[in-house]
Amino acid sequence: MDLANLLIQLLNSVQYGLLLFMLAAGLTLIFGIMGVVNLAHGSFYMLGAYLAWWLSAQVGNLPLAIVLGALLSVALGLALEWLLFRHFYQRDHLDQVLLTFGLIYVFEELRSLLWGDDVHGVDIPQALNWSLPLTDTLSYPAYRLFMSGLCLLLALGLYLLISRTRLGMKIRAGAFNRDMAESLGINIRLIHAIVFALGVGLAAVAGMIAAPIASVYPNMGSQVLIMCFVVVVIGGIGSVRGALIAALLVGLVDTFGKVLLPQVSGMLVYMLMAAVLLWKPEGLFKQ
């Protein structure tokens, strides 16, 4: 592997890792702060991809479709939290698993009724439909660089929200000790609704920006869900910083594994998870 190919694979691994972080960050927020095991998280990723395809066809503009889709996804998250999830906070994890597992089938049926079962493609915006030359024969798509940049901006925004704002202080207080936070006058129900909507929005945006390079097809959420849980477990349940480090590690191992060791590439990520858990059973970082 020459230097140019090495650079391309590094860029691919970072882009994939950052996309995984957007998915895993929402999952780790929902589980770490609300204590809800959300197996339907992959369905929000699928929903985002289908919204990108459908809205871009309606408005003729992918960036505008992403903005509109993000707003719709946050509204959906608020509605789901109010109708369903707030009634399961104090119940067993098994009840939560059954609820979210059932939601997977609900979303798949709704997707089939609304948009059918065909595979769809989303056009890359014309302004980003070019490649950055690396050598005389190799180049890197500008849209993938845009994906990485957008994920970095959202990661920075999430960090500032949680660690530098009053709302973030309330979120951290509710995650640390819910009863004490409520006794101090913090509206935990509102905090949970905001956190859940934020998690849904992050997953949907990840699906929307991935749609032009990954296509849009049925059951696409189930394929990313397992990888999201791997990232959350490696990084430490409830740790956003851990999710970022773990997502980049998984992206690196998965990308280079497919190039250098294709025969065993499907095992490498799980071997990484096993090694981390043997070393630190609670994950890389605590909540």
DOSEBA-609122 format. One record per residue (C-alpha): z, y, x; chain; residue number from 1. Coordinates in nm, 2 decimals, padded with zeros to 4 digits. Each point is the difference from the previous one (the first is absolute). Last residue first. Example, Ala and Ser with C-alpha at 12.3 -4.5 7.8 and 13.67 -1.06 7.14 Angstrom:
BEGIN
{node {00.71 -00.11 01.37} 'A' 2}
{node {00.07 -00.34 -00.14} 'A' 1}
***
This chain:
BEGIN
{node {03.22 00.79 -02.01} 'A' 287}
{node {00.03 -00.21 00.32} 'A' 286}
{node {-00.28 00.00 00.25} 'A' 285}
{node {-00.19 -00.28 00.17} 'A' 284}
{node {00.08 -00.26 -00.26} 'A' 283}
{node {00.33 -00.13 -00.13} 'A' 282}
{node {-00.04 -00.33 00.18} 'A' 281}
{node {-00.05 00.17 00.34} 'A' 280}
{node {-00.13 -00.23 00.27} 'A' 279}
{node {-00.08 -00.30 -00.22} 'A' 278}
{node {-00.12 00.23 -00.27} 'A' 277}
{node {-00.24 00.18 00.25} 'A' 276}
{node {-00.14 -00.34 00.12} 'A' 275}
{node {-00.05 -00.12 -00.35} 'A' 274}
{node {-00.18 00.32 -00.10} 'A' 273}
{node {-00.23 -00.02 00.30} 'A' 272}
{node {-00.08 -00.37 -00.08} 'A' 271}
{node {-00.08 00.12 -00.35} 'A' 270}
{node {-00.25 00.25 00.14} 'A' 269}
{node {-00.15 -00.25 00.24} 'A' 268}
{node {-00.06 -00.28 -00.25} 'A' 267}
{node {-00.33 00.12 -00.15} 'A' 266}
{node {-00.14 00.09 00.34} 'A' 265}
{node {00.03 -00.36 00.12} 'A' 264}
{node {-00.37 -00.09 00.04} 'A' 263}
{node {-00.10 00.37 00.04} 'A' 262}
{node {00.20 00.04 00.32} 'A' 261}
{node {-00.15 00.31 00.18} 'A' 260}
{node {-00.17 00.19 -00.28} 'A' 259}
{node {00.20 -00.11 -00.30} 'A' 258}
{node {00.32 00.02 00.20} 'A' 257}
{node {-00.08 00.35 00.12} 'A' 256}
{node {-00.01 00.13 -00.36} 'A' 255}
{node {00.29 -00.21 -00.13} 'A' 254}
{node {00.23 00.07 00.29} 'A' 253}
{node {-00.07 00.38 00.01} 'A' 252}
{node {00.02 00.05 -00.37} 'A' 251}
{node {00.32 -00.20 -00.02} 'A' 250}
{node {00.15 00.21 00.27} 'A' 249}
{node {-00.11 00.32 -00.16} 'A' 248}
{node {00.14 -00.11 -00.34} 'A' 247}
{node {00.33 -00.10 00.17} 'A' 246}
{node {00.05 00.34 00.16} 'A' 245}
{node {-00.08 00.18 -00.32} 'A' 244}
{node {00.21 -00.23 -00.22} 'A' 243}
{node {00.29 00.04 00.24} 'A' 242}
{node {-00.01 00.37 -00.03} 'A' 241}
{node {00.00 -00.04 -00.38} 'A' 240}
{node {00.31 -00.23 00.02} 'A' 239}
{node {00.10 -00.16 -00.33} 'A' 238}
{node {-00.04 -00.36 00.11} 'A' 237}
{node {-00.05 -00.01 00.37} 'A' 236}
{node {-00.33 00.05 00.19} 'A' 235}
{node {-00.09 -00.37 00.02} 'A' 234}
{node {00.10 -00.07 -00.36} 'A' 233}
{node {-00.18 00.30 -00.14} 'A' 232}
{node {-00.31 -00.07 00.20} 'A' 231}
{node {-00.01 -00.37 -00.11} 'A' 230}
{node {00.06 00.12 -00.36} 'A' 229}
{node {-00.31 00.22 00.03} 'A' 228}
{node {-00.20 -00.28 00.15} 'A' 227}
{node {00.08 -00.22 -00.30} 'A' 226}
{node {-00.10 00.28 -00.24} 'A' 225}
{node {-00.34 00.07 00.17} 'A' 224}
{node {-00.18 -00.30 -00.13} 'A' 223}
{node {00.15 00.01 -00.35} 'A' 222}
{node {-00.13 00.35 -00.05} 'A' 221}
{node {-00.36 -00.09 00.04} 'A' 220}
{node {00.03 -00.23 -00.31} 'A' 219}
{node {-00.33 00.13 -00.15} 'A' 218}
{node {-00.24 00.20 00.23} 'A' 217}
{node {-00.05 00.35 00.15} 'A' 216}
{node {-00.16 00.03 00.34} 'A' 215}
{node {00.19 00.00 00.33} 'A' 214}
{node {-00.16 00.29 00.18} 'A' 213}
{node {-00.05 00.25 -00.29} 'A' 212}
{node {00.31 -00.13 -00.19} 'A' 211}
{node {00.25 00.05 00.28} 'A' 210}
{node {00.07 00.37 -00.09} 'A' 209}
{node {00.06 -00.09 -00.36} 'A' 208}
{node {00.21 -00.31 00.07} 'A' 207}
{node {00.23 00.19 00.23} 'A' 206}
{node {00.02 00.28 -00.25} 'A' 205}
{node {00.12 -00.25 -00.26} 'A' 204}
{node {00.27 -00.15 00.22} 'A' 203}
{node {00.13 00.35 00.09} 'A' 202}
{node {00.00 00.11 -00.37} 'A' 201}
{node {00.19 -00.32 -00.11} 'A' 200}
{node {00.27 00.07 00.26} 'A' 199}
{node {00.02 00.36 -00.09} 'A' 198}
{node {00.03 -00.09 -00.37} 'A' 197}
{node {00.28 -00.24 00.08} 'A' 196}
{node {00.19 00.26 00.22} 'A' 195}
{node {-00.03 00.27 -00.27} 'A' 194}
{node {00.12 -00.23 -00.28} 'A' 193}
{node {00.29 -00.12 00.22} 'A' 192}
{node {00.10 00.36 00.08} 'A' 191}
{node {-00.01 00.09 -00.37} 'A' 190}
{node {00.22 -00.30 -00.09} 'A' 189}
{node {00.24 00.09 00.29} 'A' 188}
{node {00.07 00.35 -00.13} 'A' 187}
{node {00.22 00.12 00.28} 'A' 186}
{node {00.33 00.15 -00.13} 'A' 185}
{node {00.24 -00.10 00.28} 'A' 184}
{node {00.12 -00.30 -00.21} 'A' 183}
{node {-00.36 -00.12 -00.02} 'A' 182}
{node {-00.03 00.01 00.38} 'A' 181}
{node {00.32 -00.19 00.04} 'A' 180}
{node {-00.12 -00.27 -00.24} 'A' 179}
{node {-00.34 -00.03 00.17} 'A' 178}
{node {00.13 -00.04 00.36} 'A' 177}
{node {-00.25 -00.01 00.29} 'A' 176}
{node {-00.32 00.00 -00.20} 'A' 175}
{node {00.12 00.28 -00.23} 'A' 174}
{node {00.10 00.21 00.29} 'A' 173}
{node {-00.33 -00.05 00.17} 'A' 172}
{node {-00.19 00.10 -00.31} 'A' 171}
{node {00.23 00.30 -00.05} 'A' 170}
{node {-00.06 00.12 00.36} 'A' 169}
{node {-00.37 -00.05 -00.05} 'A' 168}
{node {00.01 00.22 -00.31} 'A' 167}
{node {00.18 00.27 00.21} 'A' 166}
{node {-00.28 -00.02 00.26} 'A' 165}
{node {-00.02 -00.08 00.37} 'A' 164}
{node {00.04 -00.38 00.04} 'A' 163}
{node {-00.16 -00.16 -00.30} 'A' 162}
{node {-00.27 00.26 -00.08} 'A' 161}
{node {-00.07 00.07 00.37} 'A' 160}
{node {-00.05 -00.37 00.07} 'A' 159}
{node {-00.22 -00.04 -00.31} 'A' 158}
{node {-00.21 00.30 00.10} 'A' 157}
{node {-00.04 -00.14 00.35} 'A' 156}
{node {-00.11 -00.33 -00.13} 'A' 155}
{node {-00.24 00.17 -00.25} 'A' 154}
{node {-00.16 00.20 00.29} 'A' 153}
{node {-00.02 -00.32 00.21} 'A' 152}
{node {-00.17 -00.18 -00.28} 'A' 151}
{node {-00.25 00.28 -00.05} 'A' 150}
{node {-00.08 00.00 00.37} 'A' 149}
{node {-00.05 -00.38 00.01} 'A' 148}
{node {-00.23 00.01 -00.30} 'A' 147}
{node {-00.20 00.29 00.14} 'A' 146}
{node {-00.04 -00.19 00.33} 'A' 145}
{node {-00.13 -00.30 -00.21} 'A' 144}
{node {-00.24 00.24 -00.17} 'A' 143}
{node {-00.14 00.13 00.33} 'A' 142}
{node {-00.13 -00.35 00.08} 'A' 141}
{node {00.02 -00.09 00.37} 'A' 140}
{node {-00.29 -00.03 00.24} 'A' 139}
{node {-00.14 -00.24 00.25} 'A' 138}
{node {-00.34 -00.02 00.17} 'A' 137}
{node {-00.02 00.31 00.23} 'A' 136}
{node {00.38 00.01 00.01} 'A' 135}
{node {00.28 00.13 -00.23} 'A' 134}
{node {-00.22 00.18 -00.26} 'A' 133}
{node {00.19 00.12 -00.30} 'A' 132}
{node {-00.16 -00.13 -00.32} 'A' 131}
{node {-00.13 00.17 -00.31} 'A' 130}
{node {00.06 -00.02 -00.38} 'A' 129}
{node {00.31 00.23 -00.01} 'A' 128}
{node {-00.17 00.31 -00.15} 'A' 127}
{node {-00.21 -00.23 -00.22} 'A' 126}
{node {00.30 -00.15 -00.16} 'A' 125}
{node {00.01 -00.38 00.04} 'A' 124}
{node {-00.14 -00.18 -00.30} 'A' 123}
{node {00.23 -00.23 -00.19} 'A' 122}
{node {-00.12 -00.36 -00.06} 'A' 121}
{node {00.07 -00.23 -00.29} 'A' 120}
{node {00.06 -00.37 -00.05} 'A' 119}
{node {-00.03 -00.11 -00.36} 'A' 118}
{node {00.28 -00.12 -00.22} 'A' 117}
{node {00.00 00.26 -00.27} 'A' 116}
{node {00.12 00.36 00.01} 'A' 115}
{node {00.23 00.06 -00.30} 'A' 114}
{node {00.06 -00.35 -00.13} 'A' 113}
{node {00.01 -00.17 00.34} 'A' 112}
{node {00.23 00.27 00.14} 'A' 111}
{node {00.22 -00.03 -00.30} 'A' 110}
{node {00.02 -00.38 00.05} 'A' 109}
{node {00.08 00.04 00.37} 'A' 108}
{node {00.26 00.26 -00.07} 'A' 107}
{node {00.18 -00.22 -00.25} 'A' 106}
{node {-00.02 -00.30 00.23} 'A' 105}
{node {00.16 00.19 00.28} 'A' 104}
{node {00.25 00.15 -00.24} 'A' 103}
{node {00.13 -00.36 -00.07} 'A' 102}
{node {00.09 -00.04 00.36} 'A' 101}
{node {00.18 00.34 -00.01} 'A' 100}
{node {00.22 -00.11 -00.29} 'A' 99}
{node {00.06 -00.35 00.13} 'A' 98}
{node {00.10 00.14 00.34} 'A' 97}
{node {00.23 00.26 -00.15} 'A' 96}
{node {00.17 -00.27 -00.21} 'A' 95}
{node {00.04 -00.21 00.32} 'A' 94}
{node {00.14 00.30 00.18} 'A' 93}
{node {00.30 -00.01 -00.24} 'A' 92}
{node {00.06 00.30 -00.23} 'A' 91}
{node {00.15 00.34 00.07} 'A' 90}
{node {-00.33 00.18 00.07} 'A' 89}
{node {-00.19 -00.19 -00.27} 'A' 88}
{node {00.01 00.25 -00.29} 'A' 87}
{node {-00.13 00.28 00.22} 'A' 86}
{node {-00.31 -00.21 00.07} 'A' 85}
{node {-00.15 -00.03 -00.34} 'A' 84}
{node {-00.09 00.31 -00.21} 'A' 83}
{node {00.13 00.28 00.22} 'A' 82}
{node {-00.10 -00.15 00.33} 'A' 81}
{node {-00.34 -00.11 -00.14} 'A' 80}
{node {-00.06 00.35 -00.14} 'A' 79}
{node {00.09 00.18 00.32} 'A' 78}
{node {-00.22 -00.24 00.20} 'A' 77}
{node {-00.29 00.06 -00.23} 'A' 76}
{node {00.04 00.38 00.04} 'A' 75}
{node {00.00 -00.05 00.38} 'A' 74}
{node {-00.31 -00.21 -00.03} 'A' 73}
{node {-00.18 00.26 -00.21} 'A' 72}
{node {00.08 00.27 00.25} 'A' 71}
{node {-00.12 -00.21 00.29} 'A' 70}
{node {-00.32 -00.09 -00.19} 'A' 69}
{node {-00.08 00.37 -00.06} 'A' 68}
{node {00.05 00.08 00.37} 'A' 67}
{node {-00.20 -00.30 00.11} 'A' 66}
{node {-00.28 00.08 -00.25} 'A' 65}
{node {-00.02 00.35 00.14} 'A' 64}
{node {-00.04 -00.14 00.35} 'A' 63}
{node {-00.26 -00.25 -00.13} 'A' 62}
{node {-00.23 00.25 -00.18} 'A' 61}
{node {-00.25 -00.09 -00.27} 'A' 60}
{node {00.25 00.08 -00.28} 'A' 59}
{node {-00.05 -00.31 -00.21} 'A' 58}
{node {-00.13 -00.24 00.26} 'A' 57}
{node {00.28 00.12 00.24} 'A' 56}
{node {00.24 -00.07 -00.28} 'A' 55}
{node {-00.11 -00.36 -00.06} 'A' 54}
{node {-00.01 -00.11 00.37} 'A' 53}
{node {00.31 00.19 00.11} 'A' 52}
{node {00.18 -00.12 -00.31} 'A' 51}
{node {-00.09 -00.36 00.08} 'A' 50}
{node {00.13 00.03 00.35} 'A' 49}
{node {00.32 00.17 -00.12} 'A' 48}
{node {00.06 -00.27 -00.26} 'A' 47}
{node {-00.04 -00.27 00.27} 'A' 46}
{node {00.27 00.17 00.21} 'A' 45}
{node {00.22 00.03 -00.31} 'A' 44}
{node {-00.05 -00.38 -00.06} 'A' 43}
{node {00.12 -00.07 00.36} 'A' 42}
{node {00.34 00.15 -00.10} 'A' 41}
{node {00.03 -00.24 -00.29} 'A' 40}
{node {00.24 -00.23 00.19} 'A' 39}
{node {00.27 00.28 -00.01} 'A' 38}
{node {00.34 -00.12 00.10} 'A' 37}
{node {00.21 00.28 -00.13} 'A' 36}
{node {00.31 00.12 00.20} 'A' 35}
{node {-00.07 00.36 -00.09} 'A' 34}
{node {00.03 00.16 00.34} 'A' 33}
{node {-00.10 -00.28 00.24} 'A' 32}
{node {-00.23 -00.19 -00.25} 'A' 31}
{node {-00.19 00.30 -00.14} 'A' 30}
{node {-00.01 00.18 00.34} 'A' 29}
{node {-00.10 -00.31 00.18} 'A' 28}
{node {-00.29 -00.06 -00.23} 'A' 27}
{node {-00.12 00.36 00.01} 'A' 26}
{node {00.02 -00.01 00.38} 'A' 25}
{node {-00.17 -00.34 00.01} 'A' 24}
{node {-00.32 00.13 -00.16} 'A' 23}
{node {-00.03 00.31 00.20} 'A' 22}
{node {00.10 -00.19 00.31} 'A' 21}
{node {-00.27 -00.26 -00.05} 'A' 20}
{node {-00.26 00.29 00.01} 'A' 19}
{node {00.16 00.12 00.32} 'A' 18}
{node {-00.02 -00.35 00.15} 'A' 17}
{node {-00.37 -00.04 -00.10} 'A' 16}
{node {-00.09 00.34 00.16} 'A' 15}
{node {00.20 -00.07 00.31} 'A' 14}
{node {-00.15 -00.35 00.04} 'A' 13}
{node {-00.35 00.13 -00.05} 'A' 12}
{node {00.05 00.28 00.25} 'A' 11}
{node {00.13 -00.25 00.25} 'A' 10}
{node {-00.30 -00.23 -00.07} 'A' 9}
{node {-00.24 00.28 00.06} 'A' 8}
{node {00.18 00.10 00.33} 'A' 7}
{node {-00.02 -00.36 00.12} 'A' 6}
{node {-00.37 -00.01 -00.08} 'A' 5}
{node {-00.05 00.31 00.20} 'A' 4}
{node {00.21 -00.12 00.29} 'A' 3}
{node {-00.18 -00.33 00.04} 'A' 2}
{node {00.11 -00.33 -00.16} 'A' 1}
***
